[in-house]
Amino acid sequence: MTKDKESYVVALTKTADQMLGKAIAGKDGCRTDPSAEEIATEHFKGFALSGAIIEDVRKQLPRIRTTLERDFGRRVYLLSRAYYRYHRNTPNAKLTEVDAKSCVPGMGHGVDAHGLRLHNDEADKIFTESMKQNTKSSTAKTARSVERLIGACADKRMALEAFGEVMEDIARDSRPSKPGLVKKATEAFAARQAEKKQLGPKT
């Protein structure tokens, strides 16, 4: 990314951060889920906006999200067009799993990011689906890489020691920073699944 482009992304991020700050403070008309168009409108306030400008801001959303988290401490995630068209005002409790998935960019061909949302609710179904997607994608990629390594080692195209070194790297990189919290979470999930099993299917 060029310096000019980087400065542009930082400027857009500052605008998004200010919008989120106003929403948190309860300012009228401010929301914690600004769309690319709303960010563009705020950033270029007083200027006529073309579709090309809005599209360019939309394309910067992944970088804006990263900068918001890294430099501004905002925990945000990206949203699809379907969220703004159909579910922006749907209460979280009423969202089905299918609804939540449709709000996640990348869940289907041509499903791009069209906005972002501040994550501050432990029951946020869209965030949960977003993390599921990211985890499944990275897990599948790692699994494919491991299978290629196994094949290379089995065919003697890779030394056993080298295979072991790569596997150790994978294991080290995937260790959670808070194993105690992960243990509690998996136990809570297992308990909930056992409870559902005892209750049986809904009639």
N, C-alpha and C positions, 0 to 999 in steps of 0.2 A: 504494500500500500504506500502510495506517495505521501510526502509531507502534507501537501494540500488536501488530499483525501482524508488523511488522518485528522487534520485540524477540523475538517468539515464534520467528521463523525463525532469528534469531541464536542463540537458546538451543538450538534443535534442532541447529543446525550445530555448536555447541560439543560437544554430546553425540556427534554423528557423528565429529567430529574426535578426541575422546577414545577412541572405539571403534577408530578406525583406528590411533591411536597405540599402543594396547594390542596390536592385532593385529601391528603392525610389530615390537613388542618381544617378540612370541612368547608372549603371555599365553594360557593355556589357554582354549579355548572362544571366543576372539576371532578374527574374520575380517576380511579387507580388502574384503568385499562385503556389508555389512549391508543387510538388507531394510528397508522402511518399518516393518514390524511390529516388527523387532528394535530399530530406532532408537526407536520409540514405547515399547517395553517398558523400554528402558534409561532413557529420558528421564523416564518416569512410574513409575519403580521404586517398588514398594510399593503402587501403586494398581491397582484393577481396570480393565482396558482394555476399552472398547467398540469395536465395529466402526467407529463414527463417528470415534473418535479416530484409529484406525489409518488410516482413509481420508483424514482431514485431513492427517496427516503425509505420506501418500503424495502428496497433491496439492502439498505444499510441496517435494518432491524437486528439481524444477528450480531453485528458489531456493536450496535447501541446497547443491546442486552449485555454483552460481555463487558463493555466499559462501565455500564451502570453497576454491575456486580463488583467488578474489580476496583474501580476508582471512587464509587459513590456509596458502596455498601447497600445498594438496593437489591433485594432478592426478587427477581422478575423472571417471567418466562414468556415465550412467544405464543401468539394466537393466530388461528386461521381466519379466512374470510367468513366461513360458516358461523363462527362465534359472533361476529358483528351482525351478520344477516339474521340469524335465528335465535341465538342463545344469550345475547348480551344481558338481557333483563330477566333471564330465567333463574330463579333461586337455585342455589347449589343442590339443595335437597331434592329438587324435582328433576335434576339432570339424570338421564339414564347413562349406562356405560357407553352406548352407541352415540348419544349426544356428546358426551365428554370427548370421545375419540375424534369426533368430527371437528372439534375445536382445536385439535393439535396439528400444527403444520407438519407435513411429511407423512401423515397417515392417509396415503392414497396418492395416485399420480397427479402431479400438478397442484398439490395442496401446499401453497406457500404461506409464509408469515405475512400478516396484515396488521399486526399490532402487538402490544405486550401488556402484561398485567402484573401488578405487585402481588407477591405470594405472602399472605399473612393469615391463612386459615388452614389448620391441620386437617380439616375435612374436605379441602378443595379437590373435587373429583377430576377437574381438567389437569391440574398439576400432577396428580397421581398418574393419570394416563400418559402425560408427557414424559414423566420419569420412567414409566414402564417401557415406552417406545425407545427412549435413549438407551436404557439398560439392555433391552433385547437386541438392539442393533449392535452395540459394542460387544455383547456376549457372543452373538453369532459370528462376528468378525474374528474374535479371539479363537472360537472353536474351529473355524476354517483354517486359521493359521496353524493351530496345534495339529490338526489332521495332516496338513502339508509337511510339518516337521516330522510327524510320526512316519509318514511315507518315505521321506528322505532318509531318515535314520534306518528304517527297515530295509531299504534298498541299498544301504551302505553309501549313500551320497552325502551323508553327514555323520561326523564322528559322534559317538555316544556321549562323550564329555561335553561337546558343543551343544547337543540337544538338551542335556541336563542343565547347562548354564542358562539357555534361553527359558526353559521351564521355570527355573528359579527366579529369573527376572520377572516373568509373568506373575508368579505367585506373590513376589514381594510387592509389585506394583498394584496388585488387587487387594492387598490387606487393608481393611478399613482403619481409619484413624481412631475410631471409638468402638472397639470390639464389644465392649460391655453393652452399649446401646443397641448394637446389631443383635446381640443375643436376646435382649429384652424384647425387641421388635419381633423377632422370629418366634419367640415363645408366645407372645401375645397373639400373633397370627395363627399359630398352631392351636391355641386354646379356643380362639373364635371358630376355627374350622371344626374342631371337635364338638363345640356347642351346636353348630349348625347341623352336624351329622346326627346328634342326639335328638334334635327337634324334628328331623326328617323333612321331606319335601312339603312345600306349602300346598294346601288343598283349596 
